[in-house]
Amino acid sequence: MAFSPENRAGTLSGILFVAIFAAAATFIAGLGPIKALGLSPLVIGIVMGIFYANTLHNKMPKEWQSGITFSGKKILRFAIVIYGFRITFQQIAAVGMDGFLVSLTMLTSTLILGSWLGHKIFGMEKDTSILTASGAAVCGAAAVLATEPVLKAEEYKTAIAVSMVVLFGTISMFLYPVMYETIIKDAVGFLHMDPRTFGIYVGGTIHEVAQVVAVPASVPGSPKEMADAAVIVKMTRVIMIAPMLIVLGLYLAWAAKKEGGERNEKTKLVIPWFAVYFIMVAGFNSFHLIPQHYVDIINQIDTFLLTMAMTALGMGTIFAKFKGLGLAPIYTAAAMFVWLVVGGFIVTKVIVGA
């Protein structure tokens, strides 16, 4: 047990060690050039964790490992639960049924397509395929982190998925404003989108919340309705992570039984209760019982806890475990990227029709 009398000191030291890394990541993410790139503390944290894992890992007292593991699992689940304070049901209702349908369609199609392509076409291990697909389908690194406990995946698989989210999410952040200015804004016919529709397209197809916020801000003179639609649709995708994880748990149990894995741990139905609690927190937040100032503080704490979890996962990522994967993760993430950009455009035009 992590906090048994004999392990307590090592666990606390490990947690403090991870917290120091997370604090450094938070500071670095706030620096001008890094902030301009839209890189969140979560991304900086996992990079720092991976660097440490492949350089100085053997210098750490082994007693601290329980604290790192605690940060990557228990703190992670708690952070996902209070992530619900970023969302209200009123926000989801405000964007309308068309925004909801775009979110649902893109999440479902991207998750299924990415999982299938990664595993069946590019030969990637199943858990890594699902993690990579979840990051693209829902909300980037946070979705990968939330999916990892359901799959019981190893840290390096999570790191692979997060790296793909960072790569193609960053490309999206620069590509979409250029597309809007050069093609979409002044086009006629099917290629044209009004600002609200483009916002729905952005929110329904770009990986990270921070990247979604950055795109309308990068469009010269973009109207407020573009940014509002983008963020609300994105948060609609975020809240869908809870039902997605529940369905994933049902699928894993069904698949394990079908394969004859009566003794396989994944045969047992896994209900991700932290995802259920996440929805409950979002529901509570919808009543606005807590002043917004305090909600903002909770969200800042939550970002730090997520950064700790991401850093801890990075600390368990050894490059030697990547051998044999080749370019399969990049092929899978690239295929999903094309679907999000092209397929997402078509889906948005068909559903919204503006």
N, C-alpha and C positions, 0 to 999 in steps of 0.2 A: 504494500500500500504506500502511496506517495507520501502520506502524512503520518505514517506510523512513527513511533518514537525514534526508531533507529534511522529512518529515512528523512525525517522532517527537516533537519538542518540542510541536507543536500538539496532537497526539493526547493526550499525557500531560496537557497543560493542560486539554483538554476533558473528559477523564475525571475529573480533580480537580475541575473546575467542577461536574460532575454529582454527584460524591460529596458536595460541600458542600451542595448542594440536598437530597440524600438524607438527610444528617445532620440538616438542619433539619426535614425531614418526619418523621423518626423522633422527634425531640424533641417536635414539635407533637402527634404521634399519642399520645404518652405523657402529655399533659396531661389532668387529670381530666375536664373536660367532653367533650373529644374522645374520650377512651378510653371513656367511658360510652356514646357513640353507636356504638361498635363500628367506627369508621373506622380501617382499617389504615394503616401508613405508605405502602403502595403507592398508596392512593387520594389521600392528602395529596400525595404526590410528583407524581402526574400533574396534579393541580390546580395545584400550584406551577409545573410545567413549562409547562402551557398558558398560565398567566398571564404567565410570562416570554416565551413565544413571541409573544404578541400585544401586548406592551408594549415590552420592551427588547431584543428579539432582534437588531435591527440594530446594537446597540452592541457585540456580541460579535465578537472577531476571527474572521474566516472560517477561519483555520487551526485553530480549536478544533472545527470541525464534525466532523472525522474522529473525534475523541474521543467526541463525543456519539453519532455513528452506531455506533461500537464498543460503547458502553455499551448501546445499544438493540438490538443484534444479538448480538454475541459474548458479552458478559457475561450477557445474557438466557439464552442456551442453556446456559451453564455453571450458572446459578442454577436452571434447571429440572431439570438432572441431579441436583444435590445436594438438590433438594426431596424426593428419594426417601428421605432420612434421616428424614423425618417419618412414614414408614409401615413397617409390618412385615406380612408375610403372616399371621402369627399373629393380628393384629388383625382381618384380613379373615375368617379362619376362625372367629373367636370370635363374630361376629354371626350366623353360620349362613347356610344357603342362601336363606332368605326375605329377609334383608337384602340379599344379593347380587343376587337377582332384582329387588327393588325398585330398586336402584341401576341395574342394567343396563336395565331397562324405561324408567325415567325419563330416563336419559341418551340412549338411542337415540331415543325418541319426541320428546323436547324438541329435540334437534338437528335431526331431520328436519322436524318441524313448524315450528320457528322459521326454518330456512333457506328452506323453501317459502313460508311466509307473507310473509316479508320481501321475497323476490325476486319471486314470482309474484303475490301479492295486493296488497302495499303498494308495489310498484315500486322497492324499494331495490336498490342495486347488490349483485351476488352475494357479493363478498368481505365486505362489511359485514354482510350477512344471516347468513353462516356464522359470522363472529366474534361477533356478538350472540348467536346460538344456542348457540355453544360455551360462552360465559360463563354462560348460564343452565343449560346441561345438565350442566356438570362442576363447576367450582370457582371461578366468578367471574373476577376480574381475572387470576389466574394462568393460567387456561385460555385466556383471550383472548391473553395474552402468548405462550403456547406454540403457539397456532394460527397466529399472525401469520407466523412464518417459513415455514410450510408453504404458506400462501397467497401469500407475498411481497406482503403488503398494505401500503398506505401508512399512515403514522403516524396521520393524522386518522381513518382508519377504525377503527383500534384504540381511539382515544380515544372515539369514539362508542359502541362496544361496551362499554367499561369504564364509561362514564357511565350506561348503561342498567342494568348490573349493580349499580352503587352505588345507583341510585334504587330499583329494585324489591327488591333485597336488603335495603335498610334498611327498606322497608315491611314485608317479611316478618318481620324481626326484632321488630317491634312487634306485628304482627298475630297471629302464632302463639300467643304466651302468652295473649292475650285470647281467641282461639278455644278454647284448651284449658280455660281457667277458666270460660268462659260457656257453652260448647256441648258440648265433647267429654268432659270428665271425668265429668260427672254424667248424660250422656245414656244412653238405653237403645237397644238394637238396633244398627242399622248405624252410627249416628253416634258410638257409644262406642269409645274406644281405651284400652287399659291403658297404663301409663307406658312400657313397652318398645316397644310398637307406635307410640306417638306419637313416641318417639325415632327410630325407623326412618323414620317419615314426615318428621320434621324433617331428618334427615340425607340423605334421598333427594330433597328438593325445594328446600331453601334454597341460595342462591347461594354465599356465601363461608364458608370454614371458621370465621372469627371470628364470623360471624353465627349459625352452627350452635351454637357453644359458648355464645353469649349467650342463646339461647332457653330452654334448660332452666334456666339460672341466673336467668332472669326469672320462672320459675314458682314461686310460693311453696311451699316444702316439697317440691320435686320430688325423687323418689328417685334414687339414683345410677344405677340401671339405665336411666333415661331419658337422662341425659347420656352414659353409656357407649355406648348403642345409637346415639344421634345422631352422635357423633363417629366411631365406627367405620364406620358406613354412609357417612358423608361421605368418609372417607379411602378407602373402597372406590371411590367415584366418582372421587376424585382419581387413583388408580392406573390407572383405566380411560382416562385421558387418552392414555396411550401407544398402546394398540390403536386408539383413536379417530383419532389423528393418522396412523397407518399406513394405516388404511382410507380416510381422507380423501385421502391422497396417491395411493392407487390410484384413487379416484373421480375426482380431478382429471385424472389421466393418461387415464383412459377417456373422460371427458367431452370433453377437448380433442381426442382422436382422432375421436370421434363428430362433433364440429363441424367436422372437416376442418382442424384446426390443426396440421398436421404440423410447421410451423415455430414454432409457439407454444412458448414456454419451458415452459409447464405441461403440454405433451404428454409431456415426459420424466418418468418415474416419480421422484417425490421420496420418498425414505425418510428420515423424520425421525430420524436416528440418536440425537439427544439424547433422544428419547422411549424408545428402546431402552436407552440408558445409564441413564435414570431408573429403569426396571424393575430393571436390574442392581444399582443402588445400593440400591433397596428390598429386593431379595433379600439383598444383603450385610448390610444393617441388620437383617434378620430373624434373623441368627445372633448378634446382640448381642455382637459381638467388641470393640466400642468402648464404654467406660463411658458411662452415660447422661449424666453431667455434660458430657462432651466432645461428645456428640451434640447436647445443648442449645445449646452454643456454636456448633456448625456451623449449626444451624437459625437462630440469631440472625444469623450472618454471611450466611446465605442470604437472610433477609428483607431485609437491607440491600442485597444485590446486586439482588434483585428490585425494591426501591425505586429503585435507580439506573436500572434498565432502564425502569421505568415513568416516571420523571422524564424520561429521555431521549426517550421516545416523546412525552411531553407537549410537550417543546421543539420537536418537529417538527409540532405541530398548530396550524395557522393557521385562524382562524375563517372566513376567506374561502372555504376549501375546502368548508365545510359548506353553501354556498348550493345550493338546489335539492333538498335532502333533505326539507325540511318536517317533518312529524310522523311520517313513516314509521318511524323508529327507535323512537319511543315506542309507536306502534300495535303494532309487532312484539313489543317487549319486554313490553307489557301483555298481549298474547294469550298469550305464553309463561307469564307470571305466573299468569294464570287457569288455564292447564293444569296448572302445578305445584301450585297450591293445591287446585283441585277434582279434576283428573285424578289428581294424586298421592295424594290422600286415597282415592279409589276403588281405585287400583292397590294401595296399601298394604293396604287392607281385604281385597281379593280374595286377595292373595298371603299375607299374614300371618294374616288371619282372626280377629283378636283385638280 
